[in-house]
Amino acid sequence: MDTCKRADIIWDIVFSWKSIGVYKPRPLAYRQAARWLQLSPSECLMVAAHGLDLAAAARAGYKTAFVRRPAEWGPLGEPELMKSDITFDYVADDFNDLADQLGCEL
């Protein structure tokens, strides 16, 4: 959260395993987050750079967006994209690209 404050990023809400009581990728983590937002899982979009977390969210009914973080994996690339058992709803090079795909302005 300190990084977000320094970058002037404002969140409406942050869910943590402490508030939900379970870690992701357990389905309850995703279902409870949707419930607290008063949304069905199909109305939620999980955005991450880790394919396994996104696969779990998709199994819970979420839409998914994979945002590449090329520096995270070094010269070997992004293994998480290939380890997933799903096709993501969105694949973006960065958050600006994802915003464009979603029709949003940053």
N, C-alpha and C positions, 0 to 999 in steps of 0.2 A: 504494500500500500504506500510506503514512503516513496517508492519510485514513481508511482502515479501522481502523488502530490507534487513532486518536483517537476513532472512533465505537464502539470496542469490538466490531468485527466480526471474527470468527475464520473463516478459510478453512482447509479441509482441504488444498487444493492449488491452486496458481495455475500455469497453463500460459502460456508466452509464446512469441513467435516465436523467441526466442533458444534456448529448449530444444527446440522442434520443428524449427526450421530453415527454416520457410516461414511466410509471412503468410496469415491468412485474407483472402479467402474461398477460397483454394486448398483443394480437397478433402482433401489430405494433412493439413492442420492439424486438421481434424475427426476424420479416421480415426485419426490418431496419438493424439489426446487420448483417444478411446474405448479404444484399445488399451492405453494406459497405465493407464486405470481398470479394465481387464479387463472391459469391457462391450461389447456390440454397440452400434452407433450408435443402433439403435431403443430402447435402454434409456437414452439420454442426452437431456437437455432443455437446449437452448440458450436462454438468457434474455438479451434485449437490447432496446434502444430503437431499433435500426436494422434496418429491413426487409431491406436487401440482405444483411447478415450472416446474418440468420435464413433468408433464402431459400437461401443457400449451405449452411447447416447442414441444412436440410430436404432438399436434393438429396443430401447425404451420408448421409441416413437418420435424422437426429435429429428428435425432437419439438421444437416451437418455442413460445416464449412471448414475446409482444411486451408490454413494460411501457412505458406512456406516460410521457414526460418533458415535459410541456407547456411548462415554462420554457425548455427547450433550443431550441425553434424560434421563440419569440416569438409575436407576435399572429397570424402566418400559419398557425399550427397545426403539424401533424406530417406533413410531406411523405413521410417514409420509409415510413410505413404504406401509403401509396398506391403507392409505387414498387415494391413487392415483387410477385413473380410467383406467390406462394403464399398460401394461407389458413393463418393461424397456428392451432396447436392451442389456444392460450390468448391472450387479449388482456386485459390488466389495467390498471387505472388507477394502481396502485402495488403495492409488494411485499406489503402486507397483503392486498390484493385477490387477488393471485396465490396467496398462501398459502391463502386461503380456497378458491379454486378447486381447489387441489391437495389440500385436506383436511389441511393442515399447521397447526401452531400455531407462532407466532413467540415 
